[in-house]
Structures are given as C-alpha cells and as structure tokens.
Amino acid sequence: MLGTILALATLQSLSLELFFVVSLIGFLVITELTAPLNIQPRWRHRLKWIILVGLLVFGYIVIRRILAILPPGVL
C-alpha cells in the first residue's frame, strides 16, 4: 500500500479512488499468488467477504465515473 501511494504520488495522480482500485488489484493478485493448492485454512474462507466488499466499492466507483462522463439528460 505504501508502494502504491508512492507510485501514485510520483506520477502526480494520487486520488482516493485510484488508490483504492490499485490496492484492490494488488490484494487480489497477492491472494491468488499465496493460495495453497491442496488444503485451505479456515481464515482464507473469510477473504471472500473482503473481496466481495472491495468489488462492490469498485462497482460503485465505476458507476460514478460513467455517470460523470455521460452528458446531462441521458438518464
């Protein structure tokens, strides 16, 4: 997460939405890369709820961005 903040600050595009999206992508990648092959510990089953909440927030961000791009009166 600190690397994300530093990278976005270096690129001068630091915003809360972009930070969340990049952090969510990183979290999903790390979750997949550290997944055990044969057995799953109990605590890994709880990760699906964190991922679900993250994807819902991501969907909200995408919808907000789409509505900001659309011209007024389309909806």
Order of alpha helices (4+ residues) and beta strands (2+ residues): alpha-alpha-alpha-alpha
